[in-house]
Amino acid sequence: MAPPRVTFKGFLRLSLVSVPVKAFTASQSASEIRLNQLHKDCHTRIKYQKVCPTHGEVGNDEIVTGFEHAKDQYVIVDADEVAKIRKESDKALEVRGFVPQNTIEPMYFSGRTYFILPDGPVGQKPYQLLRDGMEQNGLCAIATAILSGREQVVVIRPVDGVLGMTVLMYQETLRQAGEFTDELKDAKITKEEKALTQTLIDASRIEQFDLGEYRDQYVDQLRAIIDAKIAGEEIVAPQAEAPPKVVNLMEALKKSLDAVSATKKKPAKAAVAKPAARRKRA
């Protein structure tokens, strides 16, 4: 696995305090399986060529970027020119303030997360002071930053001894839950149904959640298919399961509670389902 690459260098700034920092992306794709597009007849990999309608295929060194200001009229915008007009403040993670942890609705988390570390000895002490202060008071910081050429709102919080930064989505880019409330209709619920549902929820509580116990089963199944095909085996789909039929809600709740209780008594990790394989006959 390649060593992590610095994706951002700048300053974590709070009022007059500036901490030199560097950021590394938190995501990695070590388990990802990449599938390539091939020509159906000869299985040669498809190439994507960059072509100018006037001059044919062109290389990357012949390509520039531009903005169409009128029909078929472009003004060239060079990356070096953009860099010249960048302000020094564009390299800052500008802390706007602190809020209690769990304040932000999870649906606003974009999934882009970074680890922020002090960049050099001078940043060690102020970094630790900010990290410890947030951790001891149960706070996270709301900040703005220029990432990927755009101003982003981010949340910075202590994560296992370091500062983690996650990009937030702007409220205007997300649909609000209120748009869908018309789909809900009031149902008559009995006290017994409510009590049994509460019992089922209580029985299903996870006392110590460990995300490491979960795997991307799609990747494992895809790997099993690839290994089987390399070995010359034919892939056979497993027998389809009939969809469950909820005839009586109380009966379904009771059966669910029995199933959960049985699992709690005899814990076992779920095995990864693999596709059945049938060896080809020579």
GIVENRA-V482939 format. One line per field, one symbol per residue. ss: DSSP state (H for helix, E for strand, - for the rest). A space follows every 50 residues. Layout:
ss=???
This chain:
ss=-----EEEEEEEEE--EEEEEEEEE------------E------E----- EE---EE--HHH---EEEEE--EEEE--HHHHHH---HHHHEEEEEEEEE -----HHHEEEEEEEEEE--HHHHHHHHHHHHHHHHH-EEEEEEEEE--E EEEEEEEEE--EEEEEEE--HHH---HHHHHHH-------HHHHHHHHHH HHH-------HHH---HHHHHHHHHHHHHH--EEEE------------HH HHHHHHHHHHHHHHH----------EEEE---
